[in-house]
Amino acid sequence: MPFKNTSLFRPASHLESAEAWFTPGRFAALLAVFVFILFPDVVLGARSFVFRDFGLYGYPVAFYHRESFWRGEVPLWNPLNDCGVPFEAEWSTLTLYPLSFFYLLFPLSWSLGVFCLIHLLLAGSGMYFLAHRWTGNRLAASVAGAGFAFNGFTLSCLMWPHCMASVGWMPFVVWIVERAWQEGGRFVIAAAVIGTLQMLAGPPEVVLITWLVVGGLWLGDCVLGKLPVLGSLKRFLSVVLAITALSGAQLFSFFEFLVHSQRGTSFGTGEWSMPPTGWANLLVPLFYCLKTPAGPYMQHNQGMISSYYTGIGVLALALFALCRLRVWRVWLLGGIAGLSLVLALGDPGHLFGWIRRIFPPVGYMRYPIKFVIPAIFVFPLLSAFGAGEVLRRIQETNGKIPRLLAFIWSVFLVHILLILWVAHRYPVDQEPWSVTAENGLVRGVFLTLILGVLCAVAKVTRNPGRWLLGVSLLVLLWLDVVTHAPSQNPTVARAVYEPGLQPVQDLKPKPTLGESRAMPTFSADWRIHFTLLSEPFNTYLGCRLGLFADSNLLDSVPKVDGFYSLHVREELEARVTLYLSTNVVPGNYLVNEEFLSRGIYYISTNYFATNLADFMGVCQITAPGKLFDWEARPSYMPLLTAGQKPLFVEGSASLDALLAPAFNPRQMVYLPMTARSLITVSNQTDARIVSPQFSAHRVVFETEAGAPSMVVAAQTFYPCWKAYVDGQPARLWRPPDGTKWNCFIRMQDSFPAR
């Protein structure tokens, strides 16, 4: 029997007319106005986002995707980073996400920023529909929608297009999947489509959190909501199976990549957790924060999210709902929020470490601060319950303000003053205390205004006054968030993204696809990583000149490293051998743990593995002591070579052999001992590569040789690559297990190959 939804609140007649004004269309229009006021230059196309991962990952990845699209390719492989790395399987590249057509078709430096803002509107609208379904109050739903669209975390997500897309669909998934298991029919199909859209956007953490919330709601609906278990379970599983099937191309490629990646159950280190004082930032956002040269504030030792401030009014109304209402959904949401805030503390909160020990797969996730996402999601929903309950109680008591609401207001003000006293009495490396004090006191003012206006909505009886007060309430919620810290999303003139940066194009020799690569030095990469200028335009130009992170994609310059969540394990190990300490012998490494945790596997050193760099085709390296100047390396080898003598080694000895001074990649290639009986080549031969043709997904070449010969390709090995000689499948050999490098090794038994 289909479930019939009943709203929690039944407002009085004049409140019904007030809240009825906040239709979905009007609320969406208000959100659009808020977005335009906040980012007018981005919407109108004068400027674009650039801060942190937007410029260093999101935009370059979208640029590569767009270039592939206009070449008529699905970008399965990226040959320009990491000596070759899976692209579509990364999941965060939005390759299969249908709405990415927006920035594929329109000018990227405008459309990618607008793409993120569209999903910001989507997030608020979805939360509106979900909250209205649960509360039956359009004004309360508008409070929830504004609270979810505008909070510190959601605004931080604007620098990750994939994350913003996934967060944008999150409330829609919860809303429509709940309707699917309760009502079935067309809602099952709608849930499958919307769930697939979020699944194709990624990232895994947001998708997983969404479905944990959905699963918790289903269990609560069955146990506490008395929903028939069997029928709802069938509909629920139908949705899950449909989403899995529709997004299978993304999921299967991702999990295959995960198996071959550097991540494992011990990958997460607990770094970038919420600080022990992090809960205080829910009331005073700048408490114990440091201003970066670019403008945004960051917490000490937590560099992922610039803010997770939910809005002090939203937080107060959420607490009111938790204390006043005896509704299972409120209890469940409160439990999710509490668990989320404890897990986000990482190891100091103890719960995260305990869960990681009993459930090792949690170790695949690197940063515990991501556990704050469930709290960010449920606080606006709880605030909708709280706002509806405040309006109802004031009406029932003839205008009397609930004592609990006044108590929460006073407790929040006392805690703000206490936090400011701690900041003054025990200062940390932060902005002047006056900045923190102003930040906290302004939050207190906003709290007073927000709660006061909400109470006034319930008291005023004139229709124009009621909806104007309702709009004022949303404006105050928005202003509280957008003023809680300097802009989290600095913008720059779109010209900063113009491809073909001249100094990079003028490199001689220029790193070219299929021929050679560039390699930033350890010291240059390290210094650029910690260099932020007050002018984001110059900061990003410096990153491009230094080929930092993934900015090389804008100039189509191949290089040995890259900035991704997943890397092929052996390829990462290859970079380890590029820098060796002068005081160690082969097999001993002095590894910089900060870079290891970031996936930049360089070894702190002043000795350079020249032979390995030659093999990997490094034709340009950062000049000594420089950041943006490059030094040519004329000894580099082509990426395709032939005629090497195969040497068979055990995996445990392969690294020492590779690092030994006698290693000469022009004359020898290392193979596993298991290959000895299958390879007929025994000596170095006179062979050469003729007419090589490289593209992202295909390498075609001819060879000239007087005897059976080995052909070696200095590119990342991945199981999806296949080799053919004269049109017939050939064995594709990889280096011995345990080596710290990786390449394609192709065996040629017939010559010359055509």
SVG drawing of the C-alpha trace seen along z (x, -y; Angstrom):
<svg xmlns="http://www.w3.org/2000/svg" viewBox="-7 -45 85 67">
<polyline fill="none" stroke="black" stroke-width="0.4" points="0.0,0.0 1.6,-3.4 2.8,-5.5 0.9,-8.8 3.1,-11.6 1.8,-13.7 3.5,-16.9 4.6,-17.5 3.3,-21.0 -0.1,-22.5 0.4,-26.3 -2.4,-28.8 -4.3,-30.4 -2.2,-33.6 1.0,-31.6 -0.2,-29.4 -0.6,-32.4 2.8,-33.7 4.6,-30.5 2.6,-29.7 4.4,-32.7 7.7,-30.7 6.9,-28.5 9.7,-26.5 9.9,-29.0 10.2,-32.0 12.7,-30.3 14.8,-29.3 14.7,-32.9 15.9,-34.2 18.8,-31.7 19.7,-32.9 19.7,-36.5 21.9,-35.6 24.4,-33.7 24.5,-36.6 25.2,-39.2 27.9,-37.0 29.6,-36.2 28.5,-38.7 31.7,-38.7 31.7,-34.9 28.1,-34.8 28.7,-37.6 31.9,-36.1 34.4,-38.8 36.2,-36.6 36.6,-32.9 37.4,-30.9 41.1,-30.0 41.7,-29.3 43.6,-26.1 42.2,-22.9 39.9,-24.7 42.9,-26.1 45.4,-23.3 43.0,-20.3 39.4,-21.1 40.1,-23.5 43.0,-21.6 41.1,-18.3 38.0,-19.9 40.3,-21.4 41.7,-18.0 38.3,-16.5 37.0,-19.3 40.0,-18.9 39.4,-15.2 35.7,-15.7 36.4,-18.0 38.8,-15.4 36.0,-12.9 37.6,-10.9 36.4,-9.6 39.4,-10.4 40.2,-7.0 43.9,-7.8 45.9,-10.9 49.4,-10.6 50.5,-14.1 50.8,-13.3 52.4,-10.6 54.0,-9.1 50.5,-8.1 47.6,-7.7 43.9,-6.5 41.7,-9.5 38.0,-8.4 38.6,-5.9 39.7,-8.7 36.0,-9.3 36.6,-13.0 37.1,-13.9 33.4,-14.0 34.1,-12.2 30.7,-10.3 28.7,-12.9 26.0,-14.1 25.8,-17.7 29.5,-18.2 28.3,-18.9 27.6,-22.4 31.3,-23.2 32.2,-21.0 30.1,-23.1 30.6,-26.6 33.8,-28.6 35.4,-26.8 36.8,-29.8 33.2,-31.0 31.2,-27.8 33.1,-25.8 32.5,-28.4 28.9,-28.7 28.6,-24.9 29.6,-25.0 27.1,-27.8 24.3,-25.9 24.9,-23.0 25.0,-25.3 21.5,-26.3 20.6,-22.7 21.8,-21.9 19.5,-24.6 16.5,-23.6 16.9,-19.9 17.1,-20.7 14.0,-22.8 12.0,-19.9 13.2,-17.5 12.6,-19.8 9.1,-20.7 8.2,-17.0 9.2,-16.4 7.8,-19.6 5.0,-20.7 6.1,-24.3 7.5,-26.3 9.1,-29.0 10.9,-26.3 11.9,-24.5 13.3,-27.8 15.4,-28.2 16.8,-24.7 17.5,-25.3 19.3,-28.6 21.2,-26.9 22.5,-24.1 23.2,-26.3 25.1,-28.8 27.5,-27.5 31.2,-27.4 31.6,-23.8 29.3,-24.2 31.1,-27.4 34.4,-25.6 33.1,-22.9 33.1,-25.5 36.8,-24.8 36.0,-21.1 33.6,-20.9 33.1,-17.2 32.4,-17.6 30.0,-20.5 28.1,-18.4 27.7,-15.5 26.7,-17.7 24.2,-19.4 22.4,-16.1 22.7,-14.9 19.3,-16.2 17.5,-15.2 18.8,-11.6 17.5,-11.4 14.2,-13.0 13.4,-10.9 14.8,-7.6 12.6,-7.9 9.6,-8.5 10.6,-5.4 10.6,-3.0 7.4,-4.5 5.4,-5.0 7.1,-2.9 6.0,-3.4 7.5,-6.3 9.5,-7.3 11.7,-4.2 12.6,-5.3 13.2,-8.9 15.4,-7.7 17.4,-5.6 18.1,-8.5 18.9,-11.0 21.0,-8.5 23.0,-7.8 23.7,-11.4 25.2,-11.8 27.1,-8.5 28.7,-9.7 29.7,-13.0 31.5,-11.4 33.5,-11.7 33.2,-8.4 33.0,-10.0 30.0,-12.1 28.2,-9.3 28.9,-6.9 27.7,-9.4 24.6,-10.1 23.7,-6.4 24.5,-5.9 22.0,-8.6 19.5,-7.0 20.0,-3.6 19.6,-5.1 16.3,-6.7 15.0,-3.5 15.8,-1.5 14.2,-4.2 11.1,-4.2 10.8,-0.5 11.5,-0.3 10.0,-3.6 7.8,-4.7 6.1,-1.3 6.7,-1.0 6.2,2.5 9.7,4.0 9.4,6.4 7.7,4.1 9.9,1.1 13.0,3.3 12.2,4.5 11.7,1.0 14.9,-0.1 17.0,2.7 15.5,2.0 16.8,-1.5 20.2,-0.4 20.5,2.2 19.3,-0.2 21.9,-2.9 24.7,-0.3 23.8,0.8 23.5,-2.7 26.8,-3.8 28.6,-0.6 31.1,-2.0 32.3,-4.5 32.2,-2.2 34.0,0.8 36.8,-1.3 37.2,-3.1 37.5,0.1 39.9,1.6 42.1,-1.6 41.7,-1.4 43.2,2.1 46.2,0.9 46.6,-2.4 48.7,-3.6 45.7,-3.5 45.1,-0.7 43.7,-0.2 46.7,-1.9 46.7,-4.9 44.8,-7.2 47.0,-8.8 44.5,-10.8 46.0,-14.1 43.9,-17.1 41.4,-16.3 39.2,-18.9 41.3,-20.5 40.3,-19.7 39.0,-23.2 37.1,-22.9 33.6,-22.8 34.2,-26.4 34.4,-27.4 30.6,-26.7 30.1,-29.8 33.2,-31.9 34.4,-30.9 37.8,-32.7 38.7,-31.3 42.3,-30.0 42.5,-30.5 45.2,-32.0 44.7,-34.2 46.4,-33.1 48.1,-35.6 45.3,-35.0 42.7,-36.1 40.8,-33.0 41.3,-31.8 42.4,-28.2 42.6,-26.3 46.0,-25.2 46.9,-21.7 43.7,-21.3 44.2,-22.5 41.3,-20.8 38.2,-22.8 38.5,-26.6 35.3,-26.6 32.5,-24.4 30.5,-27.2 26.8,-26.3 25.4,-29.6 24.7,-30.5 20.9,-30.8 20.7,-27.4 22.7,-25.9 20.4,-27.4 17.2,-26.3 18.7,-22.8 19.4,-22.6 15.9,-23.8 14.4,-21.0 16.6,-18.4 15.6,-19.6 11.9,-20.1 10.7,-17.6 10.1,-13.9 10.2,-12.7 12.3,-9.8 13.6,-11.7 14.9,-14.4 16.5,-11.9 18.2,-10.2 19.4,-13.4 20.7,-14.5 22.6,-11.3 24.1,-11.6 25.3,-15.2 26.8,-14.2 28.6,-11.2 29.8,-13.3 31.4,-15.9 33.2,-13.4 34.5,-11.4 35.8,-14.6 38.1,-15.1 40.1,-12.1 42.4,-10.3 42.0,-12.9 38.2,-12.0 39.1,-8.3 36.0,-7.1 37.7,-7.5 40.7,-5.4 38.5,-2.7 36.4,-2.4 39.5,-2.3 40.9,0.6 37.7,2.7 36.8,1.7 40.1,1.3 38.6,0.0 38.1,-3.3 41.8,-3.7 41.3,-4.3 40.0,-7.8 42.8,-10.2 41.3,-13.1 38.9,-12.7 37.7,-16.3 35.5,-14.8 33.3,-13.3 31.9,-16.8 29.8,-16.4 26.9,-14.5 26.6,-17.3 26.6,-19.9 23.7,-18.0 21.5,-17.4 21.8,-20.8 19.7,-22.6 17.1,-19.8 17.0,-20.1 16.7,-23.9 13.6,-23.4 12.1,-21.3 13.1,-24.0 11.8,-26.9 8.4,-25.2 8.2,-24.4 9.0,-27.9 6.3,-29.3 3.7,-26.9 4.5,-27.4 4.4,-31.2 1.0,-31.0 -0.4,-28.6 0.8,-30.8 -0.5,-34.1 2.9,-35.5 4.9,-34.2 8.5,-33.4 9.5,-29.8 11.7,-29.9 13.9,-27.2 14.6,-29.4 15.6,-32.3 17.7,-29.9 19.6,-28.7 20.1,-32.3 21.7,-33.2 23.8,-30.0 25.2,-30.8 26.1,-34.3 27.8,-33.1 29.8,-30.6 30.8,-33.2 32.2,-35.4 34.0,-32.4 35.6,-31.5 36.7,-35.1 38.2,-35.1 40.2,-31.9 41.4,-33.5 42.6,-36.5 44.0,-34.6 45.7,-31.8 46.6,-33.2 47.9,-31.0 49.6,-32.1 46.5,-33.9 45.1,-37.3 45.0,-40.1 42.5,-39.3 40.4,-42.3 39.6,-40.4 38.4,-37.3 36.5,-39.5 34.7,-41.3 34.0,-38.0 32.4,-36.5 30.4,-39.6 28.9,-40.0 27.8,-36.4 26.0,-37.2 24.2,-40.1 23.1,-37.9 21.8,-35.3 19.7,-37.9 18.4,-39.3 17.6,-35.9 15.7,-34.6 14.0,-37.9 12.8,-38.1 11.6,-34.5 9.5,-35.2 8.1,-38.4 6.9,-36.3 4.6,-34.4 3.3,-37.5 2.6,-39.8 -0.9,-39.3 -0.6,-41.5 0.1,-39.5 2.7,-41.9 4.5,-42.1 4.7,-38.4 6.3,-37.5 8.6,-40.5 9.8,-39.3 10.2,-35.8 12.4,-37.2 14.4,-39.2 14.9,-36.0 16.5,-34.4 18.6,-37.4 19.9,-37.4 20.8,-33.7 22.6,-34.4 24.5,-37.5 25.6,-35.6 27.4,-33.0 28.8,-35.3 30.3,-37.6 31.6,-35.0 35.0,-35.1 36.7,-36.8 35.8,-35.4 36.5,-31.6 36.7,-31.7 39.0,-34.4 38.4,-35.1 40.7,-36.3 40.4,-37.5 39.6,-34.7 42.8,-35.4 44.8,-33.5 43.6,-30.2 44.5,-31.0 46.3,-28.0 49.7,-28.3 51.7,-30.2 54.5,-31.5 57.5,-30.8 56.4,-27.2 55.9,-26.9 59.4,-28.4 61.2,-25.6 64.0,-24.1 63.7,-21.2 60.0,-21.4 58.5,-18.3 56.2,-16.7 53.7,-13.9 55.3,-10.6 58.8,-12.1 59.9,-13.6 58.7,-15.0 59.4,-17.8 60.1,-17.3 59.8,-19.9 62.5,-19.5 61.7,-18.6 62.7,-22.0 60.7,-23.9 57.6,-21.9 57.9,-22.3 58.4,-26.0 55.5,-26.6 53.3,-24.5 53.7,-26.9 53.8,-30.1 50.6,-32.2 50.6,-35.8 48.1,-38.4 47.3,-38.5 45.8,-35.2 46.4,-36.0 50.2,-36.1 50.1,-33.1 48.5,-31.0 50.7,-32.2 53.7,-31.1 52.1,-27.7 51.7,-27.4 55.3,-28.5 56.6,-26.0 54.3,-23.3 52.9,-22.7 50.2,-20.1 48.1,-19.6 48.5,-23.1 50.7,-21.5 47.5,-20.2 46.6,-23.7 49.8,-23.8 49.7,-20.1 53.1,-19.6 53.8,-16.0 55.7,-15.6 56.6,-12.9 54.3,-13.9 50.7,-15.0 48.1,-15.9 45.4,-13.2 43.6,-11.2 44.7,-7.9 48.0,-7.1 49.2,-3.8 51.3,-2.3 54.4,-1.4 54.4,-4.8 54.5,-6.5 57.4,-4.4 59.2,-5.3 59.2,-8.9 60.7,-7.9 63.9,-6.8 64.3,-10.1 65.7,-11.7 68.0,-10.0 69.8,-11.1 73.6,-11.4 74.0,-9.6 72.1,-6.5 72.8,-3.4 70.4,-1.8 67.4,-0.4 67.5,-3.1 65.3,-6.1 64.9,-9.4 61.3,-10.1 59.5,-13.4 56.3,-12.2 54.4,-15.4 54.8,-14.7 54.0,-11.0 50.7,-11.9 49.9,-14.2 50.7,-11.6 53.8,-13.5 56.4,-10.8 59.7,-12.6 62.7,-11.9 64.5,-14.8 67.9,-14.8 70.6,-16.5 71.5,-13.5 69.8,-12.9 69.1,-9.5 70.3,-10.6 70.0,-7.2 66.4,-6.8 65.6,-10.4 67.1,-9.7 65.0,-6.5 61.8,-8.4 62.5,-11.0 63.1,-14.0 64.3,-16.7 63.6,-19.7 64.2,-20.0 63.8,-23.1 67.0,-25.1 68.9,-24.9 67.6,-27.4 64.8,-28.5 61.0,-28.1 60.0,-29.0 63.2,-28.7 64.1,-25.4 67.3,-23.7 67.6,-21.4 68.8,-17.8 70.2,-16.7 70.9,-13.2 67.2,-12.2 66.1,-9.1 63.0,-8.8 60.0,-7.2 60.2,-4.3 63.5,-2.5 64.5,0.9 67.4,3.4 68.1,3.6 69.5,6.7 67.0,8.4 68.4,9.0 66.3,11.2 66.3,10.3 64.3,11.2 61.8,8.5 63.7,8.0 66.9,7.2 65.5,5.1 65.6,1.8 69.3,2.1 70.0,3.0 68.0,0.1 69.9,-2.4 73.3,-0.9 75.7,-3.2 76.0,-0.3 72.4,-0.6 72.3,-1.8 68.7,-1.9 70.0,-2.3 71.6,1.1 69.6,3.2 66.1,3.8 65.1,5.6 62.5,8.4 61.1,10.8 62.7,14.2 59.5,15.8 60.0,14.4 63.4,16.1 61.9,19.2 59.5,17.3 61.8,14.7 64.1,15.7 66.1,12.4 69.4,12.9 71.6,10.0 71.6,6.4 70.6,6.0 70.8,3.4 67.2,2.1 65.5,-1.2 62.0,-2.7 60.6,-4.1 57.7,-6.6 56.2,-6.5 52.7,-7.9 51.4,-8.8 47.9,-9.6 46.2,-9.4 45.0,-5.8 47.1,-4.4 50.8,-4.1 51.7,-2.9 55.3,-2.5 57.4,-0.4 60.7,1.2 63.8,2.0 65.9,4.9 68.2,7.6 67.2,10.1 64.4,10.6 64.5,7.6 63.0,6.0 60.9,2.8 60.7,0.8 58.1,-2.0 58.7,-4.3 55.1,-4.7 53.1,-3.6 52.0,0.0 48.3,0.6 46.4,3.9 44.1,2.4 46.9,1.8 47.2,4.5 50.1,5.1 50.0,6.3 52.8,7.2 51.9,7.5 48.3,7.4 48.7,10.4 48.4,10.1 51.8,10.0 52.9,10.5 53.2,7.2 55.8,7.5 56.1,5.4 59.1,5.0 59.8,7.4 57.6,7.1 59.3,5.0 60.9,2.6 60.4,-1.1 59.7,-1.9 57.2,-0.9 57.0,-0.8 55.7,1.1 57.9,3.8 56.9,5.3 58.4,8.5 59.0,8.7 59.5,12.1 59.1,11.1 61.1,8.4 60.8,6.0 57.3,5.3 54.8,3.3"/>
</svg>
